[in-house]
């Protein structure tokens, strides 16, 4: 869970959960109900995930005041614990309802893809484990995952990211299954962006093949050190072309004139040599 110096200011008067969700960059978080946190069953397995579990829990539930917990390490641990509790809460009935209002208000942001037309997005984690990756946004219209807009600290200028484990891999899909009336129609195929040059569509296959042909010719020239018309075995390329034309059922008239003239001259010289012998 990312935590910057600006958010570690003690002395806040509002409840800890409200203070945490009001921090800059925490707009995606919802306020977990106090009764949910107080139920030990909901916290099963989290004791080993953070140090000073009991103190962190007391801080989250306002059992100790901010002046009694003027410890950045404890505050950091409390933020991590709340993130893990939050990931469990948002997939409950009450948690989904809390996230519903934020989705409708577009608190999670909108899809950056132009054809989606400002479709509201949902937070998603690519992994359920802490410290693996930051939270991403999922668009239900194009079914793509994007980086959320960066949040810059006013003091340090560094981008702070919320851990993806605070939302998990399940939340956005369970949300859309629960509120299926919010699922938009998928993007039609014809909305795919088509690159054009002076109004003409760029043929991807042709541009790719031309690049490949140029690369192959350059590679062959640099590796062999010969011109493209020169055979590696030293034979005359005109003979190969004539033989190729004959194999394809073509007559000699289809070959270039200078090749035909060269071939006729060579045959005539061979015939004269045979007659002299």
C-alpha positions in Angstrom: 0.0 0.0 0.0 1.5 3.3 -1.2 1.7 5.9 1.6 3.3 9.3 1.2 4.4 11.8 3.7 1.6 14.3 3.0 -1.0 11.7 4.2 0.8 10.9 7.5 -0.1 14.1 9.2 -1.5 13.4 12.7 -4.1 15.4 14.5 -7.1 14.8 12.2 -10.4 15.1 13.9 -12.6 12.9 11.7 -12.8 9.1 12.1 -9.7 7.3 10.9 -11.6 5.5 8.1 -13.1 8.7 6.8 -9.7 10.4 7.0 -8.1 7.5 5.1 -10.7 7.5 2.3 -10.4 11.3 2.0 -6.7 11.2 1.2 -5.6 12.4 -2.2 -5.3 9.3 -4.5 -7.7 7.3 -2.4 -10.9 8.2 -4.3 -11.5 4.6 -5.3 -11.8 3.4 -1.7 -15.1 3.2 0.0 -15.7 3.4 3.7 -15.9 -0.1 5.3 -18.6 -0.4 7.9 -17.4 -0.5 11.4 -19.5 -3.5 12.2 -17.8 -5.5 9.5 -14.3 -4.7 10.9 -15.4 -5.6 14.4 -16.4 -9.0 13.3 -13.4 -11.2 13.9 -14.6 -13.8 11.3 -14.1 -11.2 8.5 -10.5 -10.7 9.5 -9.5 -14.3 9.6 -6.0 -14.8 8.3 -5.0 -11.1 8.3 -3.2 -11.1 11.6 0.0 -12.5 10.0 -0.1 -9.9 7.1 0.8 -6.9 9.2 2.9 -6.2 12.3 1.2 -4.9 15.4 -2.2 -6.2 14.2 -4.0 -5.3 17.4 -2.7 -1.7 17.5 -3.5 -1.2 13.8 -7.0 -2.4 14.4 -7.4 -0.1 17.3 -6.2 2.8 15.2 -8.7 2.0 12.4 -11.6 1.7 14.8 -10.6 4.9 16.7 -10.0 3.0 19.9 -6.7 5.0 20.1 -6.5 8.6 19.0 -4.1 9.9 16.4 -2.0 11.6 19.1 -1.5 8.2 20.7 -0.4 6.7 17.4 2.1 9.3 16.2 4.1 6.5 14.5 4.5 6.5 10.8 5.2 2.7 10.8 2.0 2.0 12.7 0.1 4.3 10.4 1.6 2.5 7.4 0.6 -0.9 8.8 -2.9 0.3 9.5 -3.2 1.5 5.9 -2.1 -1.9 4.7 -4.5 -3.7 7.0 -7.4 -1.5 5.9 -6.6 -2.3 2.2 -6.8 -6.0 2.9 -10.1 -5.6 4.8 -11.4 -3.4 1.9 -10.6 -6.1 -0.7 -12.9 -8.5 1.3 -15.6 -5.9 2.0 -16.2 -4.8 -1.6 -17.3 -8.2 -2.7 -20.0 -8.4 0.0 -23.5 -7.2 -0.6 -23.0 -4.0 1.4 -19.6 -3.4 -0.2 -21.0 -3.7 -3.7 -23.8 -1.3 -2.8 -21.2 1.2 -1.6 -19.2 0.9 -4.8 -22.3 1.2 -6.9 -22.8 4.8 -5.9 -19.2 5.6 -6.6 -19.4 3.9 -10.1 -22.5 5.9 -11.0 -20.8 9.1 -9.9 -17.7 8.1 -12.0 -15.5 8.4 -9.0 -13.3 5.6 -10.5 -12.8 7.6 -13.7 -13.7 6.9 -17.4 -12.2 4.8 -20.1 -9.4 6.6 -22.0 -10.3 4.8 -25.3 -12.1 7.3 -27.5 -14.7 4.9 -29.0 -15.9 4.1 -25.5 -17.2 7.6 -25.1 -16.5 8.2 -21.5 -17.6 4.8 -20.2 -17.2 4.6 -16.4 -14.5 2.1 -15.3 -14.0 -0.1 -12.2 -10.8 -0.6 -10.1 -9.2 -4.0 -10.5 -6.1 -5.7 -9.2 -4.1 -7.9 -11.5 -3.0 -9.9 -8.5 -4.5 -10.7 -5.1 -1.1 -10.5 -3.3 0.2 -7.3 -1.7 3.2 -5.5 -3.2 2.9 -7.1 -6.6 1.3 -4.3 -8.7 -0.7 -1.1 -8.4 -4.4 -0.8 -9.0 -5.6 -0.7 -12.6 -9.0 0.4 -14.1 -11.2 -2.0 -16.1 -13.5 -0.8 -18.8 -16.6 -3.1 -19.2 -17.2 -1.7 -22.7 -13.9 -2.6 -24.4 -12.9 -5.2 -21.8 -9.5 -3.7 -21.5 -7.3 -2.8 -18.5 -5.6 0.6 -18.2 -3.4 2.5 -15.8 -5.4 5.1 -13.9 -4.3 8.7 -14.2 -1.3 9.4 -12.0 -1.7 11.2 -8.7 1.2 13.4 -7.9 2.1 14.4 -4.4 2.1 18.1 -3.9 5.2 18.0 -1.8 7.4 15.3 -3.3 6.2 15.3 -6.9 6.3 11.5 -7.0 3.4 9.4 -8.3 1.8 7.4 -5.6 0.0 4.2 -6.5 -2.7 2.3 -4.5 -1.9 -1.5 -4.2 -4.0 -3.6 -6.5 -4.6 -6.0 -3.7 -7.0 -3.5 -2.1 -9.5 -4.4 -4.8 -8.5 -7.8 -6.0 -9.1 -9.6 -9.2 -12.7 -10.5 -8.5 -14.4 -7.2 -7.7 -15.2 -5.6 -11.1 -16.5 -8.8 -12.6 -18.7 -9.7 -9.6 -19.9 -6.1 -9.6 -21.1 -6.4 -13.2 -22.7 -9.8 -12.6 -24.6 -8.3 -9.6 -25.6 -5.1 -11.4 -26.0 -6.6 -14.9 -28.1 -3.6 -16.0 -24.9 -1.6 -15.8 -23.1 -3.8 -18.3 -22.7 -1.8 -21.6 -22.9 -3.2 -25.1 -19.5 -4.3 -26.4 -17.7 -2.1 -28.9 -18.7 -2.9 -32.5 -15.9 -4.1 -34.8 -16.2 -1.1 -37.1 -15.2 1.3 -34.3 -11.6 0.1 -34.6 -9.3 3.0 -35.5 -8.0 2.8 -39.1 -4.7 4.6 -39.8 -4.8 6.7 -43.0 -2.2 8.7 -45.0 -3.7 11.7 -47.0 -7.1 10.0 -46.6 -5.9 6.6 -47.9 -6.0 3.6 -45.6 -2.6 2.2 -44.8 -2.4 -1.5 -45.8 -0.7 -3.1 -42.9 0.2 -6.3 -44.8 1.8 -4.5 -47.7 3.8 -2.2 -45.4 5.0 -5.1 -43.3 6.0 -7.2 -46.3 7.8 -4.3 -47.9 9.8 -3.8 -44.8 10.6 -7.5 -44.6 11.7 -7.6 -48.2 14.0 -4.7 -47.7 15.5 -6.2 -44.6 16.0 -9.6 -46.3 17.8 -8.0 -49.3 20.0 -5.9 -47.0 20.9 -8.9 -44.9 21.7 -11.0 -48.0 23.9 -8.3 -49.5 25.8 -7.7 -46.3 26.3 -11.4 -45.6 27.3 -12.6 -49.1 29.2 -9.5 -50.2 27.8 -10.0 -53.8 25.4 -8.1 -55.9 21.9 -9.5 -56.0 22.3 -10.5 -59.7 25.5 -12.5 -59.1 25.1 -16.2 -58.3 27.1 -17.6 -55.4 28.5 -20.5 -57.5 29.7 -18.1 -60.2 27.3 -19.2 -63.0 25.9 -16.9 -65.6 22.4 -15.7 -64.4 21.2 -15.5 -68.0 21.4 -19.3 -68.4 19.4 -19.8 -65.2 16.7 -17.3 -66.4 16.4 -19.0 -69.8 16.2 -22.5 -68.3 13.5 -21.2 -65.8 11.5 -19.8 -68.7 11.6 -23.1 -70.6 10.6 -25.1 -67.5 7.5 -22.9 -67.2 6.5 -23.6 -70.8 7.6 -20.2 -72.1 9.5 -19.6 -75.4 12.7 -17.7 -75.7 10.9 -14.7 -76.9 9.6 -14.0 -73.4 13.2 -13.4 -72.1 14.8 -10.0 -72.4 16.5 -9.2 -75.7 20.0 -8.9 -74.4 19.8 -12.4 -72.8 18.5 -13.9 -76.1 21.3 -12.3 -78.1 23.9 -13.5 -75.6 22.5 -17.1 -75.6 22.3 -17.2 -79.5 25.9 -16.0 -79.8 27.2 -18.6 -77.4 25.3 -21.4 -79.2 26.7 -20.3 -82.6 30.2 -20.2 -81.2 29.7 -23.7 -79.8 28.5 -25.0 -83.2 31.4 -23.5 -85.1 33.8 -25.1 -82.7 32.2 -28.5 -83.2 32.3 -28.2 -87.0 36.0 -27.3 -86.9 36.8 -30.3 -84.8 
